[in-house]
Amino acid sequence: MFIMVKLPVGVDHTEALQIMEVLARVNNKIGRLEEKFKHSVVSEALVQVLSLSESVESTRIEGTQVTFTDMVEEQHDKQPRWEIQEVSNYQKALHQGYEKILIGYPITSRFIKELHETLMESARGSTQASGSYRKVQNFIGPTKKMEDATYIPVAAHEIDDYMENLEFFINHHPYNKRLPVDHLQTNHYIFDEDADPLIKTAIIHAQFESIHPFLDGNGRLGRILIVLYLIQSKIVSKPIFFVSEELEKERPRYYDMLNGVRGSNPQWGDWLLFFLRACDRMTDRINTKLEAAESLAKEGLEACRTASEKKIWLYTFSRPFTDAKTVAKEVGVSPNTARNALNALVGKDRLFVDKEVKRNKKYRNYDLMRILRD
């Protein structure tokens, strides 16, 4: 069993200066990205496909072998394979959390349990106390033997206590009491419940992963909390900023950094710098994707001749793999109008359709899919 320190956290002043320098840069970039999304012709559509991309990347960290293209083409299957179900559940839980935060729900234990229930619906591990904190000891390691564990989280009877501490850190104490700091070194710079939201996001994610309150799904749910807390804190207004793609690229380092904040001498400075630098790189990537998608959308609109073509062209930015029946229903046009517009877009080399298929033709916005994959 590892000793786990409650929040808030402290770092030495040299680390704090480094952290503040990176933090200022990332906050500035996220602010500019938020403004770009507000004025983008494809902002609403991209929210959907970016959240789908995030769902794929986050579940890939857990070892799920599914690609963004797989999800685009299979997510609406009537009986999806379990990998697709797992990614779909992630996106569903993310949207559920976003909708609740929009109407004023704070991130609490009850809120987290509801998201976990959605996350685990009909998926791997769904029989393992979905929506409930674990009642037994679990561990993290390369084998199923506890003696090989790289980390043993808090005991089951301590989960409520640690989650309450995390909840107070997220939302402040209901009676405005301050979280105690007597466990921290007196010469440390303290990141408490009043810290910058991006700093708090990094701490919330790591602490949740360390508590590991559920038998399964902790990693995915912990990454959902990243974007939900940024929305709750009004850093972004919609689920547009995700970091799983960067974390997945450095998966071993990500896990190593998480292990570094566990134990009696947690290395929070290292974790915060790692997380902020991942956010820095991810902001650049999302910005590049947004600019490329915006350019693609405008080029396509210039090629469109009718209002229906324009509406359907922009619709494919939220659903880049579709058919005439779905387009007619979602866009609000007749099936014949949808089919004619889709075929016109194929003729303009904006969409692709397999000409050998005669019935139930599927149309693909490959240019957008390439932008989101890169």
C-alpha positions in Angstrom: 0.0 0.0 0.0 1.3 3.4 -1.0 1.0 6.4 1.3 -1.2 9.0 -0.4 -1.1 12.7 0.5 -4.3 14.7 0.3 -4.7 18.0 -1.5 -3.6 20.8 -1.8 0.0 20.3 -3.1 3.3 22.2 -2.9 6.3 22.6 -5.1 9.6 24.3 -4.5 9.8 28.0 -5.7 12.2 27.2 -8.6 9.7 24.7 -10.0 6.9 27.2 -9.4 8.6 29.8 -11.5 9.0 27.3 -14.4 5.4 26.2 -14.0 4.1 29.8 -14.1 6.1 30.6 -17.3 4.6 27.6 -19.2 1.1 28.2 -17.6 1.0 31.8 -19.0 1.9 30.6 -22.5 -0.7 27.8 -22.5 -3.5 30.0 -21.1 -2.8 32.6 -23.7 -3.0 30.0 -26.5 -6.2 28.4 -25.2 -7.8 31.8 -25.0 -6.9 32.5 -28.6 -8.2 29.1 -29.6 -11.5 29.7 -27.8 -11.9 33.0 -29.8 -11.2 31.2 -33.1 -13.8 28.6 -32.4 -16.4 31.3 -31.6 -15.9 32.8 -35.1 -15.4 29.6 -37.1 -17.9 28.5 -39.8 -17.4 24.9 -38.7 -17.2 25.4 -34.9 -20.3 23.4 -33.9 -19.5 20.6 -36.3 -15.9 20.3 -35.1 -17.0 20.1 -31.5 -18.6 16.7 -32.4 -15.7 15.3 -34.4 -13.0 16.6 -32.0 -14.9 14.9 -29.1 -15.0 11.7 -31.1 -11.3 12.0 -31.8 -10.6 12.5 -28.0 -12.8 9.5 -27.2 -10.7 7.4 -29.5 -7.3 8.6 -28.2 -8.3 8.3 -24.5 -9.5 4.7 -24.9 -6.4 3.9 -26.9 -4.3 4.8 -23.9 -6.1 1.9 -22.1 -5.1 -0.4 -25.0 -8.2 -0.4 -27.1 -7.3 -1.0 -30.7 -9.7 1.3 -32.6 -8.9 4.2 -34.9 -10.6 7.4 -35.7 -11.6 6.1 -39.1 -13.1 3.0 -37.5 -15.2 5.1 -35.2 -16.4 7.4 -38.0 -17.5 4.5 -40.1 -18.8 2.1 -37.4 -20.2 4.2 -34.5 -23.8 4.0 -35.8 -23.8 0.2 -36.3 -26.8 -1.5 -34.6 -24.5 -4.1 -32.9 -21.1 -2.5 -32.6 -18.0 -4.5 -31.5 -17.0 -3.8 -27.9 -14.1 -1.5 -28.9 -16.6 0.8 -30.7 -19.0 0.6 -27.8 -16.3 1.6 -25.4 -15.4 4.7 -27.4 -19.1 5.6 -28.0 -19.6 5.4 -24.2 -16.7 7.7 -23.6 -18.2 10.3 -26.0 -21.7 9.8 -24.5 -20.3 10.3 -20.9 -18.4 13.4 -22.1 -21.5 14.9 -23.6 -23.6 14.0 -20.5 -21.1 15.8 -18.2 -21.0 18.8 -20.5 -24.8 19.1 -20.5 -24.9 18.9 -16.7 -22.2 21.5 -16.3 -24.1 23.9 -18.7 -27.1 23.9 -16.3 -25.0 24.4 -13.2 -24.1 21.0 -11.8 -20.8 21.0 -10.0 -18.3 18.1 -10.3 -19.1 15.9 -7.2 -18.9 12.3 -6.3 -22.5 11.8 -7.4 -21.8 13.4 -10.7 -18.7 11.3 -11.2 -20.6 8.1 -10.4 -23.3 8.9 -13.0 -20.6 9.4 -15.6 -19.0 6.1 -14.7 -22.3 4.3 -15.1 -22.6 5.7 -18.6 -19.0 5.0 -19.4 -19.3 1.3 -18.5 -22.7 0.6 -20.1 -22.4 -2.7 -22.1 -18.6 -2.4 -22.2 -15.6 -4.3 -20.8 -15.8 -4.5 -17.1 -19.5 -3.4 -17.1 -20.3 -6.0 -14.5 -17.8 -4.5 -12.1 -19.9 -2.2 -9.9 -20.8 0.3 -12.6 -21.5 3.7 -11.0 -20.3 2.6 -7.6 -17.0 3.0 -5.8 -15.1 -0.2 -5.3 -15.6 -2.3 -2.2 -12.3 -4.2 -2.5 -8.6 -3.4 -2.9 -7.3 -3.0 -6.5 -3.9 -2.4 -7.9 -2.1 -1.3 -11.0 0.6 -3.5 -12.5 1.9 -5.6 -15.5 0.3 -8.8 -14.2 -2.8 -9.9 -12.2 -0.6 -10.5 -9.1 -0.6 -7.9 -6.4 3.1 -8.6 -5.6 3.9 -7.3 -9.1 2.0 -4.1 -8.6 3.5 -0.7 -9.6 0.9 1.1 -7.5 -1.6 0.0 -4.9 -4.3 2.7 -4.4 -6.0 3.7 -1.2 -8.0 1.1 0.6 -11.7 0.8 -0.3 -12.8 2.2 3.1 -10.7 5.3 2.6 -12.1 6.2 -0.9 -15.0 8.4 0.4 -12.6 10.4 2.6 -10.1 11.1 -0.3 -12.9 11.8 -2.8 -14.4 14.3 -0.4 -11.0 16.0 -0.2 -10.8 16.1 -4.0 -14.4 17.4 -4.2 -13.6 20.3 -1.8 -10.4 21.0 -3.9 -12.5 21.2 -7.1 -15.4 23.2 -5.7 -14.2 24.8 -2.4 -15.5 23.7 0.9 -19.3 24.3 1.3 -18.7 26.4 4.5 -15.7 28.2 3.0 -13.2 26.3 5.1 -9.7 26.1 3.8 -8.1 22.7 3.1 -5.3 22.1 5.6 -1.8 22.7 4.4 0.1 21.4 7.5 1.3 18.3 5.6 3.2 20.6 3.1 6.8 21.9 3.6 6.8 25.5 4.8 9.2 26.6 2.1 7.0 25.3 -0.7 4.8 27.3 -3.1 1.3 26.0 -2.5 -1.3 25.2 -5.2 -4.5 25.2 -3.3 -8.2 25.4 -4.2 -7.7 29.0 -5.5 -4.9 28.0 -8.0 -5.2 28.7 -11.7 -7.9 26.4 -13.3 -5.4 24.7 -15.6 -3.1 23.9 -12.7 -6.1 22.6 -10.8 -7.1 20.5 -13.8 -3.7 18.8 -13.8 -3.9 18.1 -10.0 -7.5 16.9 -10.2 -6.7 14.4 -12.9 -3.6 13.0 -11.2 -5.3 12.8 -7.8 -8.4 11.0 -9.2 -6.1 8.5 -11.0 -4.2 7.9 -7.7 -7.4 7.4 -5.7 -8.6 4.9 -8.4 -12.1 4.8 -6.9 -13.6 2.3 -9.4 -12.7 -1.2 -10.3 -12.5 -0.2 -14.0 -12.7 2.9 -16.2 -10.7 5.2 -13.9 -8.3 6.3 -16.6 -11.0 7.2 -19.1 -13.1 8.9 -16.5 -10.1 10.9 -15.2 -9.4 12.2 -18.7 -13.1 13.2 -19.1 -12.7 15.2 -15.9 -9.9 17.2 -17.6 -12.2 18.9 -20.2 -15.2 19.1 -17.9 -13.3 21.0 -15.2 -12.0 23.4 -17.9 -15.6 24.0 -18.9 -16.8 24.4 -15.3 -14.0 26.9 -14.8 -15.0 28.8 -18.0 -11.5 28.4 -19.5 -13.4 27.0 -22.6 -17.1 27.2 -23.3 -17.4 23.9 -25.1 -15.6 20.6 -25.2 -12.9 21.7 -27.7 -9.7 21.3 -25.7 -8.5 17.8 -25.2 -5.1 16.4 -24.2 -5.4 12.6 -24.6 -3.8 12.6 -28.1 -0.6 14.0 -26.6 -0.8 11.8 -23.6 -1.2 8.7 -25.8 1.9 9.6 -27.7 4.0 9.4 -24.5 2.0 6.8 -22.7 4.9 5.2 -20.7 6.0 8.7 -19.6 2.4 9.7 -18.7 2.1 6.7 -16.4 5.6 7.3 -15.0 4.7 10.9 -14.2 1.4 9.8 -12.5 3.4 7.4 -10.4 5.7 10.2 -9.4 2.9 12.1 -7.5 2.2 9.0 -5.4 3.8 8.1 -2.1 5.0 10.1 0.8 7.2 12.5 -1.3 5.1 13.3 -4.4 6.8 15.1 -7.3 4.1 17.5 -8.2 6.4 19.9 -10.0 7.4 17.3 -12.5 3.8 16.3 -13.2 2.6 19.8 -13.6 5.3 20.7 -16.1 4.7 17.5 -18.0 0.9 18.1 -18.1 1.2 21.8 -19.1 3.7 21.1 -21.8 1.4 18.4 -23.2 -1.4 21.0 -23.2 0.9 23.5 -25.0 1.6 21.0 -27.8 -2.0 20.0 -28.0 -3.2 23.6 -28.3 -1.0 24.0 -31.3 -2.3 20.8 -32.9 -6.0 21.7 -32.3 -5.3 25.2 -33.7 -3.7 23.7 -36.9 -6.7 21.3 -37.3 -9.2 24.1 -36.9 -7.4 26.3 -39.4 -7.2 23.5 -42.0 -10.8 22.5 -41.4 -11.9 26.1 -41.8 -10.0 26.5 -45.0 -11.5 23.2 -46.3 -15.0 24.3 -45.4 -14.7 27.7 -47.2 -13.2 26.1 -50.3 -16.1 23.7 -50.4 -18.7 26.4 -49.9 -17.3 28.4 -52.8 -17.8 25.4 -55.0 -21.4 24.8 -53.9 -24.1 26.2 -56.2 -27.3 25.7 -54.0 -28.2 26.4 -50.4 -28.8 22.6 -50.0 -25.3 21.8 -51.1 -23.9 24.3 -48.7 -25.9 23.0 -45.7 -25.0 19.4 -46.5 -21.4 20.2 -47.1 -21.1 21.7 -43.7 -23.1 18.9 -42.2 -20.4 16.4 -43.3 -18.0 18.2 -40.9 -20.0 16.8 -38.0 -20.6 13.5 -39.7 -17.9 12.8 -42.3 -19.3 9.3 -43.1 -22.9 9.4 -44.0 -25.8 8.5 -46.4 -28.6 10.3 -48.1 -31.3 9.0 -45.7 -29.4 10.3 -42.6 -28.6 13.6 -44.3 -32.3 14.2 -45.2 -33.4 13.6 -41.7 -30.6 15.6 -40.0 -30.5 18.5 -42.4 -34.3 18.7 -42.9 -34.4 18.2 -46.7 -36.1 15.6 -48.9 -34.2 12.3 -49.6 -34.0 13.3 -53.2 -32.6 16.7 -52.5 -30.1 15.1 -50.1 -29.0 12.5 -52.7 -28.7 15.2 -55.5 -26.6 17.5 -53.2 -24.3 14.6 -52.1 -23.7 13.5 -55.6 -23.0 17.1 -56.7 -20.4 17.3 -53.9 -18.9 14.0 -55.2 -18.8 15.5 -58.7 -16.9 18.5 -57.3 -14.4 16.1 -55.7 -15.5 17.2 -52.2 -16.9 13.9 -51.1 -16.1 10.3 -52.1 -18.6 7.5 -52.8 -17.9 4.0 -53.9 -19.5 4.0 -57.4 -19.6 0.2 -57.5 -22.2 0.2 -54.6 -25.7 0.6 -56.0 -27.9 0.8 -52.8 -27.4 2.5 -49.4 -24.4 4.5 -50.7 -22.0 5.9 -48.1 -20.4 9.3 -48.6 -17.1 10.2 -47.0 -15.4 13.5 -46.4 -11.9 12.1 -46.6 -10.2 15.5 -46.6 -11.7 16.3 -43.2 -10.9 12.9 -41.8 -7.3 13.3 -42.9 -7.1 16.7 -41.2 -8.4 15.2 -37.9 -6.1 12.2 -38.1 -2.9 14.2 -38.7 
